[in-house]
Amino acid sequence: MSYSFDILGVTRVLTFFNYQQQHEQNPHRGKTYLGSYECSLDAFIKSTKMIPSRPNWDWDEVTNIMIKFWLKNEEKISYWKKELISGKQEENIIIARVVNFEALRNELESLFEA
């Protein structure tokens, strides 16, 4: 399987929680979102354990993709760390997305079959 990981932005905890409750109940979805109070590799890896209706993916491979992202994107990570810190007046978290390309393709194909 092929996976992708990317940091998307900073949002309030309640906004992220509401999104997860509305959109992340399908365990066969092609993407999932991770939220963390810290912009660190360890924090995002830990957050994979807290995904609602956790998809049946190769989570070791997902972790490897996250590590590769961390090694190749120092500037992007520094930017998001600063954004998270500057937004601390409210209870904010940083959001990342993990995509399973095979599951996403199946999800999109099913839209056209209906």
Residue frames relative to the residue before (quaternion, step in Angstrom):
aa qw qx qy qz dx dy dz
M 1.0000 0.0000 0.0000 0.0000 0.00 0.00 0.00
S 0.2903 -0.7478 0.5751 0.1606 3.50 -1.21 0.54
Y 0.0905 -0.8119 0.5767 -0.0057 3.55 -0.85 1.04
S 0.1446 -0.7547 0.6324 0.0982 3.51 -1.34 0.36
F 0.1003 -0.7674 0.6313 0.0508 3.55 -1.19 0.67
D 0.1270 0.7810 -0.6055 0.0851 3.57 -1.00 0.81
I 0.4028 -0.6657 0.5684 0.2673 3.55 -1.18 0.61
L 0.2454 -0.8184 0.5106 0.0964 3.56 -0.82 1.03
G 0.7493 -0.3525 0.2559 0.4988 3.59 0.93 -0.75
V 0.5081 -0.6076 0.5208 0.3185 3.50 -1.40 -0.27
T 0.0779 0.7874 -0.6079 0.0667 3.57 -1.00 0.85
R 0.6163 -0.5276 0.4202 0.4064 3.53 -1.30 0.16
V 0.6281 -0.5641 0.3902 0.3675 3.55 -1.14 0.70
L 0.6768 0.5103 -0.3029 0.4356 3.59 0.84 -0.95
T 0.6197 0.5360 -0.3394 0.4621 3.59 1.02 -0.75
F 0.6753 0.4863 -0.2898 0.4728 3.57 0.90 -0.92
F 0.6429 0.5250 -0.3203 0.4566 3.59 0.93 -0.88
N 0.6634 0.5009 -0.3058 0.4642 3.60 0.90 -0.90
Y 0.6246 0.5300 -0.3382 0.4632 3.59 0.99 -0.80
Q 0.6686 0.5041 -0.3087 0.4512 3.58 0.82 -0.95
Q 0.6661 0.5113 -0.3109 0.4452 3.58 0.90 -0.85
Q 0.7158 0.4531 -0.2504 0.4686 3.59 1.04 -0.72
H 0.8389 0.2797 -0.0817 0.4597 3.57 0.89 -0.92
E 0.7418 0.4354 -0.2375 0.4513 3.61 1.09 -0.34
Q 0.3726 0.7435 -0.4809 0.2778 3.58 1.00 0.75
N 0.6190 0.5457 -0.3383 0.4523 3.59 1.23 -0.39
P 0.3008 -0.7843 0.5108 0.1829 3.62 -0.45 1.13
H 0.6645 0.4915 -0.3002 0.4763 3.62 1.28 -0.14
R 0.3649 0.7532 -0.4770 0.2683 3.59 1.26 0.28
G 0.5183 -0.6779 0.4453 0.2711 3.53 -1.25 0.48
K 0.7815 0.1628 -0.1128 0.5916 3.57 1.24 -0.18
T 0.0712 -0.7645 0.6384 0.0544 3.50 -1.30 0.44
Y 0.3369 -0.7483 0.5454 0.1705 3.52 -1.21 0.55
L 0.2264 -0.7612 0.5998 0.0976 3.52 -1.10 0.84
G 0.1088 -0.7812 0.6116 0.0616 3.54 -1.05 0.78
S 0.0162 0.8023 -0.5946 0.0503 3.56 -1.01 0.83
Y 0.4600 -0.6624 0.5210 0.2796 3.54 -1.18 0.66
E 0.7395 0.3036 -0.1825 0.5723 3.59 1.27 -0.34
C 0.3301 -0.7029 0.5880 0.2265 3.54 -1.14 0.64
S 0.4031 0.6761 -0.5146 0.3399 3.53 0.27 1.33
L 0.6215 -0.5501 0.4084 0.3798 3.53 -1.19 0.55
D 0.6541 0.5212 -0.3155 0.4482 3.59 0.87 -0.92
A 0.6590 0.5142 -0.3134 0.4507 3.58 0.93 -0.88
F 0.6762 0.4739 -0.3063 0.4737 3.61 0.94 -0.78
I 0.6171 0.5230 -0.3541 0.4693 3.59 1.01 -0.69
K 0.6516 0.5038 -0.3145 0.4719 3.61 0.95 -0.83
S 0.6562 0.5373 -0.3205 0.4219 3.59 0.98 -0.78
T 0.5480 0.6069 -0.4110 0.4030 3.61 1.18 -0.33
K 0.6228 0.5499 -0.3321 0.4466 3.59 1.19 -0.48
M 0.7159 0.4601 -0.2378 0.4683 3.59 1.22 -0.44
I 0.3901 0.7313 -0.4741 0.2970 3.59 1.24 0.30
P 0.4038 -0.6973 0.5249 0.2744 3.60 -0.84 0.91
S 0.8317 0.0541 -0.0758 0.5473 3.60 -1.02 0.76
R 0.0398 -0.8597 0.5092 -0.0069 3.54 0.86 1.06
P 0.4279 -0.7110 0.4965 0.2548 3.60 -0.71 1.06
N 0.4709 -0.6556 0.5170 0.2850 3.56 -1.20 0.56
W 0.2028 0.7819 -0.5458 0.2228 3.54 0.39 1.32
D 0.5524 -0.5489 0.4894 0.3925 3.54 -1.35 0.06
W 0.1886 -0.8440 0.4944 0.0877 3.58 0.12 1.31
D 0.5566 0.5596 -0.4035 0.4627 3.60 1.20 -0.30
E 0.6566 0.4893 -0.3073 0.4849 3.58 1.01 -0.78
V 0.6071 0.5381 -0.3489 0.4693 3.59 1.04 -0.74
T 0.6464 0.5113 -0.3161 0.4698 3.59 0.92 -0.87
N 0.6413 0.5180 -0.3258 0.4628 3.61 0.96 -0.79
I 0.6411 0.5118 -0.3200 0.4740 3.60 1.01 -0.81
M 0.6341 0.5234 -0.3257 0.4668 3.58 1.03 -0.78
I 0.6437 0.5168 -0.3155 0.4679 3.59 0.96 -0.84
K 0.6479 0.5127 -0.3170 0.4657 3.60 0.94 -0.87
F 0.6183 0.5347 -0.3356 0.4682 3.57 1.00 -0.85
W 0.6715 0.5159 -0.2968 0.4414 3.58 0.87 -0.99
L 0.6843 0.4925 -0.2855 0.4556 3.58 1.00 -0.79
K 0.7560 0.4153 -0.2019 0.4639 3.60 1.09 -0.69
N 0.7708 0.3838 -0.1675 0.4801 3.62 1.17 -0.35
E 0.0493 0.8541 -0.5154 0.0488 3.58 0.92 0.90
E 0.6698 0.5032 -0.3099 0.4496 3.61 0.89 -0.87
K 0.6567 0.5120 -0.3021 0.4641 3.56 0.93 -0.91
I 0.6547 0.5061 -0.3048 0.4715 3.59 0.96 -0.87
S 0.6421 0.5163 -0.3212 0.4669 3.60 0.94 -0.83
Y 0.6270 0.5399 -0.3306 0.4540 3.56 0.98 -0.84
W 0.7189 0.4468 -0.2624 0.4633 3.60 0.80 -1.01
K 0.5778 0.5529 -0.3839 0.4616 3.61 1.11 -0.51
K 0.6635 0.4989 -0.2968 0.4721 3.59 0.94 -0.90
E 0.6477 0.5204 -0.3169 0.4573 3.59 0.98 -0.83
L 0.6492 0.5127 -0.3165 0.4642 3.57 0.97 -0.82
I 0.6644 0.4960 -0.2995 0.4720 3.58 0.94 -0.89
S 0.6870 0.4864 -0.2973 0.4506 3.62 0.88 -0.87
G 0.7069 0.4442 -0.2661 0.4819 3.60 1.17 -0.43
K 0.3762 0.7817 -0.4394 0.2331 3.60 1.22 0.29
Q 0.4534 0.6825 -0.4828 0.3091 3.65 1.15 -0.02
E 0.7239 0.2419 -0.1942 0.6162 3.59 1.20 -0.41
E 0.5763 -0.5687 0.4327 0.3966 3.56 -1.22 0.15
N 0.0385 0.8288 -0.5486 0.1029 3.54 -0.03 1.36
I 0.1351 -0.7486 0.6393 0.1122 3.50 -1.33 0.39
I 0.4298 -0.6617 0.5452 0.2830 3.52 -1.28 0.37
I 0.2470 -0.7919 0.5514 0.0883 3.54 -0.96 0.96
A 0.0364 -0.7657 0.6421 0.0112 3.54 -1.09 0.84
R 0.2740 -0.7512 0.5796 0.1571 3.54 -1.26 0.44
V 0.1405 -0.7375 0.6547 0.0877 3.52 -1.14 0.81
V 0.1127 -0.7916 0.5997 0.0325 3.56 -0.86 1.02
N 0.1803 -0.7096 0.6719 0.1115 3.51 -1.12 0.85
F 0.3469 -0.7978 0.4501 0.2015 3.58 -0.18 1.26
E 0.6350 0.5266 -0.3373 0.4535 3.60 0.99 -0.72
A 0.6813 0.4706 -0.2840 0.4835 3.59 0.87 -0.92
L 0.6375 0.5206 -0.3290 0.4629 3.59 1.01 -0.75
R 0.6299 0.5219 -0.3293 0.4716 3.59 0.99 -0.81
N 0.6574 0.5010 -0.3089 0.4706 3.60 0.92 -0.87
E 0.6358 0.5327 -0.3188 0.4587 3.57 1.02 -0.84
L 0.6893 0.4697 -0.2833 0.4733 3.58 0.91 -0.89
E 0.6355 0.5261 -0.3355 0.4547 3.59 0.98 -0.76
S 0.6399 0.5297 -0.3307 0.4479 3.58 1.02 -0.74
L 0.5857 0.5732 -0.3712 0.4366 3.61 1.13 -0.48
F 0.7091 0.4533 -0.2517 0.4779 3.56 1.05 -0.77
E 0.6031 0.5628 -0.3477 0.4457 3.58 1.23 -0.35
A 0.6348 0.5730 -0.3252 0.4037 3.56 1.10 -0.65
